[in-house]
Amino acid sequence: MKTVCGFLLLLSPLAMQAQTDTTSAKEEQDLSALLEKEDPEHSGQKQYTTATFKTTRIANGHSIENVGKGILDIRINHRFGSLDGGFNEFFGLDNAVTRLGADYGINDWLMAGIGRSTYMKEADGFLKVRLLRQTDDNKMPVSLSYLGAVSVQGVKQLENPAGTTYPFSNRMGYVNQLLIARKFSSEFSLQLMPTHVHNNFVLYADEPNDIFALGAGGRLKLSKRLALTAEYYYQVGDRLRDSRNSFTLGLDIETGGHVFQLMFSNSTGVSERSVIGSTTENWGKGQVHFGFNISRVFTVVRPKEFKDSRNKIW
């Protein structure tokens, strides 16, 4: 765990958010108003801690945050090739991995999402369930959520000998993850992510189908709109051949409904399955990918508290 402690001291992933403020304050909402919404019927009972993170992702992985009820979040995740490709590969810009996804807030405690990535031609879906919420009086000191995901990879990992088949089940993988977060102050938040990844198929007999990892992520606020973030997954026990721990550094710039995240990572993929257990590149050898996430939120179901609002976006 010394690596994890060192990572926290280096805290600085990228996550950028930007909304064009060309309309009046009444015509646009800050992103934080669309995340972790208070239930007006219970606002007088408990004061919940909000905006532990400014978006639903720390970098590659999920944060404790959910999009609000009735909010649709369209996301584009883009990762360029490795920097060690040099000028011949234009330092990775000649190659890219892209994921297009959509997340939706079903209610105040349940969020769902789907996506499709060019890496391994992977289609994925997930549910994120809010179980506990940190309160301002510290009677509940942490927030807790569960993430369950399933994915299907369209690329075969092995050519079949003549007369054999590659069953559909071989393409599937599953992720179970707990998100345990605490907002220590308005400047600093920390999250732990115990994770289990199951691959139905592995290439070698000595490789495990089940991978266990402990993730840690954090956010350090630098200004009203700017923050440093970091994310690290330490694999516990057996791992796939040539697999390495995923480490991502980023910068958060938050200005409203638009979200733009910049980051550097040794992971090629974007989903939990591809990041945790399937990362093979080495930071020490310059095998680092520059990437970004773009997010745009839309109101699908008009909140009750805005029923008499003259706000044009509703």
DOMARKOL-153799 format. One record per residue (C-alpha): residue in three letters; x, y, z. Coordinates in Angstrom, 3 decimals, padded with zeros to 6 digits. Each point is the difference from the previous one (the first is absolute). Example, Ala and Ser with C-alpha at 12.3 -4.5 7.8 and 13.67 -1.06 7.14 Angstrom:
! DOMARKOL-153799
+------+----------+----------+----------+
: code :        x :        y :        z :
+------+----------+----------+----------+
:  ALA :  012.300 : -004.500 :  007.800 :
:  SER :  001.370 :  003.440 : -000.660 :
+------+----------+----------+----------+
! end
This chain:
! DOMARKOL-153799
+------+----------+----------+----------+
: code :        x :        y :        z :
+------+----------+----------+----------+
:  MET :  000.000 :  000.000 :  000.000 :
:  LYS :  003.066 :  002.301 : -000.029 :
:  THR : -000.749 :  000.629 : -003.682 :
:  VAL : -003.508 :  001.148 :  000.854 :
:  CYS :  001.288 :  002.391 :  002.672 :
:  GLY :  002.525 :  001.395 : -002.449 :
:  PHE : -002.728 :  000.455 : -002.565 :
:  LEU : -002.095 :  002.005 :  002.445 :
:  LEU :  002.933 :  002.312 :  000.707 :
:  LEU :  000.366 :  000.570 : -003.738 :
:  LEU : -003.720 :  000.657 : -000.292 :
:  SER : -000.762 :  001.622 : -003.317 :
:  PRO : -002.324 : -001.637 : -002.649 :
:  LEU : -001.749 :  002.045 : -002.656 :
:  ALA : -003.650 :  000.574 : -000.305 :
:  MET : -001.242 :  003.026 : -001.804 :
:  GLN : -003.476 :  001.433 : -000.108 :
:  ALA : -001.087 :  002.959 : -002.051 :
:  GLN : -003.332 :  001.623 : -000.707 :
:  THR : -000.465 :  003.092 : -002.146 :
:  ASP : -001.617 :  002.624 :  002.210 :
:  THR : -001.760 :  001.903 : -002.780 :
:  THR : -003.418 : -000.054 :  001.587 :
:  SER : -001.200 :  001.357 :  003.318 :
:  ALA :  000.377 : -001.909 :  003.254 :
:  LYS : -003.679 : -000.945 : -000.124 :
:  GLU :  000.457 : -001.653 : -003.408 :
:  GLU :  002.785 : -002.406 :  000.959 :
:  GLN :  000.830 : -002.223 :  002.969 :
:  ASP :  003.393 : -000.718 :  001.423 :
:  LEU :  000.966 : -003.641 : -000.432 :
:  SER :  000.096 : -000.496 :  003.747 :
:  ALA : -003.728 :  000.765 :  000.087 :
:  LEU : -000.537 : -002.990 : -002.291 :
:  LEU :  002.128 : -002.271 :  002.184 :
:  GLU : -001.003 : -001.097 :  003.499 :
:  LYS : -003.339 :  001.863 : -000.034 :
:  GLU : -001.686 :  000.466 :  003.319 :
:  ASP : -003.455 : -001.525 :  000.328 :
:  PRO : -002.182 :  003.040 :  000.831 :
:  GLU : -002.319 : -002.161 :  002.059 :
:  HIS :  002.872 : -000.992 :  002.314 :
:  SER :  002.106 :  003.154 : -000.040 :
:  GLY : -001.092 :  000.860 :  003.518 :
:  GLN :  001.074 : -003.333 :  001.448 :
:  LYS :  003.652 : -000.502 : -000.957 :
:  GLN :  002.558 :  002.279 : -001.585 :
:  TYR :  001.940 : -002.205 : -002.382 :
:  THR :  003.500 :  000.814 : -001.163 :
:  THR : -000.020 :  000.891 : -003.709 :
:  ALA :  002.555 :  000.340 : -002.793 :
:  THR :  002.530 : -002.441 :  001.432 :
:  PHE :  001.147 : -000.160 : -003.625 :
:  LYS : -001.144 :  002.281 : -002.799 :
:  THR : -000.981 : -002.737 : -002.421 :
:  THR : -000.942 : -003.674 : -000.065 :
:  ARG :  003.562 : -001.062 : -000.950 :
:  ILE :  003.284 :  000.680 :  001.755 :
:  ALA :  001.932 : -000.818 : -003.185 :
:  ASN : -000.424 : -003.481 : -001.489 :
:  GLY : -002.048 : -001.300 :  002.920 :
:  HIS : -003.232 :  001.049 :  001.640 :
:  SER : -000.273 :  002.493 :  002.834 :
:  ILE : -002.605 : -000.098 :  002.773 :
:  GLU : -002.153 :  002.503 : -001.882 :
:  ASN : -003.251 : -000.815 : -001.844 :
:  VAL : -001.721 :  002.105 : -002.610 :
:  GLY : -003.272 :  001.400 :  001.311 :
:  LYS : -003.394 : -001.548 : -000.604 :
:  GLY : -001.137 :  000.552 : -003.588 :
:  ILE :  003.444 :  001.188 : -001.168 :
:  LEU :  001.670 : -001.506 : -003.079 :
:  ASP :  003.799 :  000.236 : -000.182 :
:  ILE :  001.533 : -000.561 : -003.452 :
:  ARG :  003.685 : -000.893 :  000.328 :
:  ILE :  002.906 : -000.302 : -002.442 :
:  ASN :  003.212 : -001.555 :  001.339 :
:  HIS :  003.051 :  000.292 : -002.239 :
:  ARG :  003.486 : -001.467 :  000.504 :
:  PHE :  002.883 :  000.596 : -002.395 :
:  GLY :  002.859 : -002.424 : -000.601 :
:  SER :  003.067 : -000.315 :  002.200 :
:  LEU :  002.386 :  002.958 :  000.195 :
:  ASP :  002.999 : -002.282 : -000.494 :
:  GLY : -001.004 : -000.416 : -003.660 :
:  GLY :  002.002 :  003.153 : -000.600 :
:  PHE : -000.305 :  002.346 : -002.939 :
:  ASN : -000.655 : -002.868 : -002.426 :
:  GLU : -003.328 : -000.596 :  001.788 :
:  PHE : -000.339 :  003.723 :  000.775 :
:  PHE :  000.417 : -000.884 :  003.685 :
:  GLY : -003.133 : -002.125 : -000.022 :
:  LEU : -002.300 :  002.367 : -001.867 :
:  ASP : -000.045 : -002.286 : -003.056 :
:  ASN : -001.823 : -002.653 :  002.027 :
:  ALA : -003.064 :  000.238 :  002.174 :
:  VAL : -002.548 : -001.918 :  002.052 :
:  THR : -003.486 :  001.490 :  000.373 :
:  ARG : -003.018 : -000.873 :  002.133 :
:  LEU : -003.432 :  001.536 : -000.564 :
:  GLY : -002.406 : -000.416 :  002.903 :
:  ALA : -003.211 :  001.201 :  001.597 :
:  ASP : -000.767 :  000.096 :  003.739 :
:  TYR : -003.442 :  000.653 :  001.476 :
:  GLY : -001.294 :  000.796 :  003.484 :
:  ILE : -002.966 : -002.334 :  000.562 :
:  ASN : -000.732 :  001.388 :  003.468 :
:  ASP :  001.824 :  001.573 :  002.938 :
:  TRP :  001.971 : -003.161 :  000.787 :
:  LEU :  000.291 : -001.945 : -003.277 :
:  MET :  001.964 :  000.830 : -003.152 :
:  ALA :  000.451 : -002.104 : -003.155 :
:  GLY :  002.244 :  000.281 : -003.023 :
:  ILE :  001.016 : -001.654 : -003.265 :
:  GLY :  002.947 :  000.513 : -002.328 :
:  ARG :  002.013 : -001.298 : -002.939 :
:  SER :  003.794 :  000.155 : -000.246 :
:  THR :  002.304 : -000.526 : -002.980 :
:  TYR :  002.458 : -001.796 :  002.317 :
:  MET : -000.748 : -003.742 : -000.403 :
:  LYS : -003.293 :  001.206 : -001.584 :
:  GLU : -001.468 : -000.123 :  003.486 :
:  ALA : -003.642 :  000.751 :  000.810 :
:  ASP : -000.747 :  000.542 :  003.688 :
:  GLY : -002.789 :  000.842 :  002.394 :
:  PHE : -000.128 :  000.810 :  003.697 :
:  LEU : -002.185 :  000.821 :  002.982 :
:  LYS :  001.202 :  002.239 :  002.842 :
:  VAL : -001.974 : -000.152 :  003.244 :
:  ARG :  000.344 :  002.560 :  002.780 :
:  LEU : -000.035 : -001.776 :  003.362 :
:  LEU :  001.209 :  002.585 :  002.529 :
:  ARG :  000.576 :  003.756 : -000.100 :
:  GLN :  002.384 :  002.059 :  002.071 :
:  THR : -001.736 :  002.579 :  002.185 :
:  ASP :  001.229 :  003.438 :  000.981 :
:  ASP : -000.268 : -000.843 :  003.709 :
:  ASN :  002.258 : -003.075 : -000.520 :
:  LYS : -002.552 : -002.401 :  001.463 :
:  MET :  000.624 : -001.792 : -003.288 :
:  PRO :  003.700 :  000.629 : -000.696 :
:  VAL :  000.208 : -001.515 : -003.507 :
:  SER : -001.993 : -000.520 : -003.166 :
:  LEU : -000.379 : -003.517 : -001.381 :
:  SER : -001.158 : -001.231 : -003.405 :
:  TYR :  000.029 : -003.315 : -001.850 :
:  LEU :  000.918 : -000.303 : -003.680 :
:  GLY : -000.886 : -003.092 : -002.022 :
:  ALA :  001.053 : -000.223 : -003.655 :
:  VAL : -000.065 : -002.522 : -002.849 :
:  SER :  001.787 :  000.203 : -003.342 :
:  VAL :  000.336 : -001.922 : -003.260 :
:  GLN :  003.157 :  000.178 : -002.121 :
:  GLY : -000.457 : -000.313 : -003.754 :
:  VAL :  003.648 : -000.869 : -000.703 :
:  LYS :  001.055 : -003.622 :  000.380 :
:  GLN :  002.968 : -000.437 :  002.321 :
:  LEU :  001.035 : -003.272 : -001.638 :
:  GLU : -000.323 : -001.502 : -003.467 :
:  ASN : -001.872 : -003.286 :  000.215 :
:  PRO :  001.517 : -003.237 : -001.281 :
:  ALA : -001.888 : -001.565 : -002.871 :
:  GLY : -003.226 : -001.634 :  001.080 :
:  THR : -000.322 :  001.962 :  003.246 :
:  THR : -002.231 :  002.929 :  000.926 :
:  TYR :  000.377 :  003.177 :  002.043 :
:  PRO : -003.187 :  000.175 :  002.103 :
:  PHE : -001.619 :  003.339 :  000.710 :
:  SER :  000.520 : -000.501 :  003.749 :
:  ASN :  003.781 :  000.206 : -000.556 :
:  ARG : -000.412 :  003.654 : -000.929 :
:  MET : -001.670 :  001.010 :  003.236 :
:  GLY :  001.386 :  001.551 :  003.170 :
:  TYR : -001.439 :  001.370 :  003.231 :
:  VAL :  000.985 :  002.650 :  002.542 :
:  ASN : -001.069 :  000.431 :  003.626 :
:  GLN :  001.236 :  003.099 :  001.787 :
:  LEU : -000.611 :  001.914 :  003.219 :
:  LEU :  000.538 :  003.759 : -000.003 :
:  ILE :  000.847 :  001.326 :  003.478 :
:  ALA :  000.560 :  003.753 :  000.108 :
:  ARG :  000.418 :  002.811 :  002.466 :
:  LYS :  000.101 :  003.740 : -000.590 :
:  PHE :  002.452 :  001.217 :  002.635 :
:  SER : -000.382 :  003.661 : -000.923 :
:  SER : -001.072 :  002.154 : -002.921 :
:  GLU :  003.550 : -000.435 : -001.349 :
:  PHE :  000.673 : -003.725 :  000.464 :
:  SER : -001.940 : -003.223 : -000.671 :
:  LEU :  001.204 : -003.605 :  000.116 :
:  GLN : -001.526 : -003.224 : -001.314 :
:  LEU :  000.835 : -003.708 :  000.367 :
:  MET : -001.190 : -002.585 : -002.545 :
:  PRO :  000.212 : -003.715 :  000.946 :
:  THR : -000.543 : -001.745 : -003.341 :
:  HIS : -000.655 : -003.483 : -001.405 :
:  VAL :  000.336 : -000.680 : -003.741 :
:  HIS : -001.020 : -003.339 : -001.530 :
:  ASN :  000.964 : -001.020 : -003.533 :
:  ASN : -001.802 : -003.046 : -001.351 :
:  PHE :  002.968 : -000.747 : -002.264 :
:  VAL :  003.780 :  000.415 :  000.513 :
:  LEU :  002.778 : -000.843 : -002.443 :
:  TYR :  002.157 : -002.206 :  002.227 :
:  ALA : -000.803 : -002.777 :  002.450 :
:  ASP :  002.082 :  001.611 :  002.754 :
:  GLU : -001.867 :  003.313 : -000.227 :
:  PRO : -002.836 :  000.743 :  002.455 :
:  ASN : -003.574 :  000.577 : -001.134 :
:  ASP : -000.556 :  002.169 :  003.066 :
:  ILE :  002.062 :  003.111 :  000.688 :
:  PHE : -000.161 :  001.964 :  003.243 :
:  ALA :  001.240 :  003.554 :  000.399 :
:  LEU : -000.110 :  002.893 :  002.442 :
:  GLY : -000.388 :  003.370 : -001.633 :
:  ALA :  000.585 :  003.425 :  001.470 :
:  GLY : -000.928 :  003.358 : -001.469 :
:  GLY :  000.015 :  003.569 :  001.149 :
:  ARG : -000.776 :  003.578 : -000.848 :
:  LEU :  001.934 :  003.079 :  001.138 :
:  LYS : -001.718 :  003.312 : -000.710 :
:  LEU :  002.275 :  002.793 : -001.217 :
:  SER : -002.600 :  002.666 : -000.730 :
:  LYS : -003.740 :  000.360 : -000.470 :
:  ARG :  000.131 : -001.808 : -003.340 :
:  LEU :  003.364 : -001.801 : -000.016 :
:  ALA :  001.053 : -003.189 :  001.799 :
:  LEU :  002.687 : -002.668 : -000.178 :
:  THR : -001.073 : -003.642 :  000.024 :
:  ALA :  001.694 : -003.401 :  000.166 :
:  GLU : -001.077 : -003.623 : -000.334 :
:  TYR :  001.911 : -003.226 :  000.712 :
:  TYR : -000.997 : -003.680 : -000.033 :
:  TYR :  002.214 : -002.465 :  001.888 :
:  GLN : -000.575 : -003.633 : -000.997 :
:  VAL : -000.119 : -002.439 :  002.905 :
:  GLY :  001.056 : -003.628 : -000.556 :
:  ASP :  000.228 : -001.731 : -003.386 :
:  ARG : -000.147 :  002.063 : -003.162 :
:  LEU :  000.045 : -000.406 : -003.780 :
:  ARG :  003.377 : -000.340 : -001.705 :
:  ASP :  001.828 :  003.306 : -000.544 :
:  SER : -002.755 :  001.838 :  001.875 :
:  ARG :  000.883 :  003.193 :  001.885 :
:  ASN : -001.779 :  002.229 :  002.472 :
:  SER : -001.908 :  002.867 : -001.608 :
:  PHE :  001.050 :  003.525 :  000.987 :
:  THR : -001.655 :  003.160 : -001.325 :
:  LEU :  000.695 :  003.682 :  000.633 :
:  GLY : -002.347 :  002.772 : -001.049 :
:  LEU : -001.216 :  003.569 :  000.249 :
:  ASP : -003.597 :  001.036 :  000.723 :
:  ILE : -001.399 :  003.260 : -001.382 :
:  GLU : -003.688 :  000.386 :  000.833 :
:  THR : -002.149 :  002.783 : -001.387 :
:  GLY : -003.487 : -001.478 : -000.214 :
:  GLY : -002.046 : -002.411 : -002.117 :
:  HIS :  002.867 : -000.752 : -002.373 :
:  VAL :  002.703 : -002.302 :  001.340 :
:  PHE :  003.454 : -000.296 : -001.535 :
:  GLN :  002.590 : -002.230 :  001.689 :
:  LEU :  003.683 : -000.227 : -000.961 :
:  MET :  002.246 : -002.798 :  001.297 :
:  PHE :  003.142 : -002.073 : -000.361 :
:  SER : -000.252 : -003.751 :  000.603 :
:  ASN :  001.859 : -003.235 : -000.686 :
:  SER : -003.353 : -001.646 : -000.847 :
:  THR : -001.094 : -000.337 : -003.621 :
:  GLY : -003.597 : -000.953 :  000.726 :
:  VAL : -002.751 :  001.953 :  001.713 :
:  SER : -002.342 : -002.498 :  001.692 :
:  GLU :  000.715 : -001.485 :  003.444 :
:  ARG :  000.557 : -003.419 : -001.578 :
:  SER :  002.682 :  001.302 : -002.390 :
:  VAL :  001.659 :  002.350 :  002.512 :
:  ILE :  000.137 : -002.340 :  003.004 :
:  GLY :  001.890 : -003.157 : -000.871 :
:  SER :  000.658 :  000.635 : -003.705 :
:  THR :  002.363 :  002.994 :  000.204 :
:  THR :  003.432 : -001.021 : -001.293 :
:  GLU :  001.854 :  003.295 : -000.531 :
:  ASN :  002.688 :  001.464 :  002.258 :
:  TRP :  000.256 :  003.624 :  001.109 :
:  GLY :  003.758 : -000.431 :  000.506 :
:  LYS :  000.477 : -000.828 : -003.690 :
:  GLY : -002.054 :  002.930 : -001.237 :
:  GLN : -002.931 : -002.251 : -000.903 :
:  VAL : -002.542 :  002.631 :  000.951 :
:  HIS : -003.182 :  001.013 : -001.798 :
:  PHE : -001.356 :  003.528 : -000.148 :
:  GLY : -003.780 :  000.105 : -000.032 :
:  PHE : -003.140 :  001.926 :  000.792 :
:  ASN : -003.628 : -000.479 :  000.992 :
:  ILE : -002.786 :  002.232 : -001.265 :
:  SER : -003.380 :  000.042 :  001.717 :
:  ARG : -003.218 :  001.866 : -000.723 :
:  VAL : -003.082 : -000.265 :  002.190 :
:  PHE : -003.610 :  000.362 : -001.154 :
:  THR : -003.223 :  000.197 :  001.998 :
:  VAL : -002.369 : -002.763 : -001.141 :
:  VAL : -002.503 :  000.173 :  002.877 :
:  ARG : -000.791 :  003.442 :  001.385 :
:  PRO :  000.535 :  000.168 :  003.791 :
:  LYS : -003.097 :  000.829 :  002.076 :
:  GLU :  001.734 :  002.956 :  001.619 :
:  PHE :  000.211 :  001.690 : -003.426 :
:  LYS : -003.638 : -000.472 : -000.977 :
:  ASP : -000.698 :  003.751 :  000.234 :
:  SER :  003.383 :  001.061 : -001.301 :
:  ARG :  000.287 :  002.176 : -003.098 :
:  ASN :  003.407 : -001.533 : -000.711 :
:  LYS :  000.169 : -000.715 : -003.724 :
:  ILE :  002.046 : -003.227 :  000.360 :
:  TRP : -002.944 : -001.701 :  001.739 :
+------+----------+----------+----------+
! end
